[in-house]
Amino acid sequence: GLTMPVNIAFVPNPGSQPLDAKYYVTELYGNIRVVTNDGTVMTYATGLLNYVPSGAFPGSGEQGVTGIAVDPITGDVFASHLWSFGSQRSPRITRLTSLNGGLSSQSRQVILDMQGETQGQSHQISCLEIVGNQLYCHMGDGFNASTACNLNSFRGKILRLNLDGSPVPSNPFYNGGSIDSRDYVFAYGVRNPFGGSWRASDGY
């Protein structure tokens, strides 16, 4: 019963009851669904886009809600998606909070808004991962390869931020002054990333 599922995030410490949340799935065109231990599919959140994606699929219709991650402590859900500013669509990360055990969201907060970083089909904001209480965000280059090595752009990067949306001070280009894209960069020079894995020996 899912429509254009893109990413999945399992609840790190799920409950044992049949209707406890087990994992979440992003649907490309604006929704997040939650699946419980007994396989029941519910709608966790809707309306994560302020536009109706259109165009060919595959092709220009490939844009919307992509990455998802679950905070292992609070159970809050983080989603990555594109938001429309006039004719331009830019990436953002939204944190969603539930008051009923993760079955539906009651509030949402944009923790990182990258207005002006034009993205669209495919090479857009994608996977989210929480490692060591920090959020890693995979950013495509927006079909503009030069952005990947430009530290003044969020595009073509792996970003690392705290769960409140602030940059991590140990990021390699963090300067602590006027916060901009450089402060968030963990790695750069990527084209269209879709996820990563971590070495157990050193956490990288």
Beta strands, then each sheet from edge to edge (+ up, - down):
strand 1: 5-10
strand 2: 21-27
strand 3: 31-36
strand 4: 41-45
strand 5: 65-70
strand 6: 77-85
strand 7: 88-98
strand 8: 105-113
strand 9: 125-131
strand 10: 134-139
strand 11: 157-162
strand 12: 185-188
sheet 1: 1+ 2- 3+ 4-
sheet 2: 5+ 6- 7+ 8-
sheet 3: 9+ 10- 11+ 12-
end
